């Protein structure tokens, strides 16, 4: 009995201590119906989405190549694919943000509001690079959600995740922001995710992540799970990025992204020591493209970019996103460190869509298998624009002249030559030097095409 009483008194003391040390805001969050009030405020702004599209089912990856498809006279089977997800009403006249993987390529999209009404939706645009989709329904006076500011988020902030998990209907879960700026997950090209332990499950994609003021701070996108269900690690696209993509889609019909014309990398502790830096914050400029905005601004290889327009650059991923969000033609302030001294440079941001895919290229001549192919460096820019894996290494095929030897070999624009006769190439110069030695009567090519590694062996 005494032992039980002691534990009870200890629990009471701890409870009193916690209540006494919590600030007023914390007490408000967990007092009474505060959470319920926030949920009720936001629920009408979150919708259920169902989409339908026709997909081609092929029995072999080789049949994605037109040569093999024609040779076997194969006709792909068509299958109807349905997807369930969520969306967030962001304007009273019917604009809704969701995920690209919920509505991308869909032929039919339906939206169900919290009051049960169902609308047919029109796809305004999608952006696979950020996994954002924008749709619209013909309605007015809709309960648009209040938009927050994801640049001011802090780890530990209490959040609610609202969506349509497993098609069950609107569901609310609670957690905290576990981490910020998550990247390198392979979910999208532009990754700057908010990580949360609020339960997110299949069907929550495109739903709302809100703070306790009921403001939208993120679009729920993915989970890290081996089982497919929530294990407390979910990811959301920051609302600032989502709204930027949406505005570009609505105004231009596509996503317009900024371009500086540099290659850059994270600053490791070793690099920081070598450059005499106090921290690993920022991004190191490792290359400058000719005739780029960066060259015009006076940036040089070895510069460290610390801030853009007064906003601190955390790392290379953060720099990439910040540049992409700046509209082309905008004069941009760059705070850098060069030779241990801080400097300020100004660049006029270019348009990523109009940026050269690679800086160096040449047309192959006098080769019985590859003559007529124009090849170039597989630059970071090329990987971004062609949505190729960042760790892919090889030589990029830019074009193939009609009725050429390269066309007869089966080479296509967009292919990446990984090796020839078992020899790999790290850069274009090595490839160019080796070509004269690869003009025999037999060739064995290993290429990367549309996510598949293929081998082509020919004798002439």
Secondary structure, DSSP 8 states (H G I E B T S, - for coil): -HHHHHHHHHHHHHHHHHHHHS-HHHHHHHSTTHHHHHHHHHHTTEEEEEEEEEEEE-S-GGGGSHHHHHHTT---EEEEEEEEEEEEE-STTSEEEEEHHHHTT-SEEEEE-TTS-EEEEEEEEEETTTTEEEEEES-SS----EE--GGG--TT-EEEEEE-GGG---EEEEEEEEEEEE--SSS-SS--EEEE-S---TT-TT-EEEETTSEEEEEEEEE--SSSS--S-EEEEEHHHHHHHHHHHHHHSS---EE--EEEEE--HHHHHHHT-SSS-SEEEEEE-TTSHHHHHT--TT-EEEEETTEE--SHHHHHHHHHTS-TT-EEEEEEEETTEEEEEEEE-EEGGGS-S-S-EEE--S-TTTTTEEEEE--HHHHHHHT--TT--SEEEEEE-TTSHHHHHT--TT-EEEEETTEE-SSHHHHHHHGGGS-SSEEEEEEEETTEEEEEEEE-
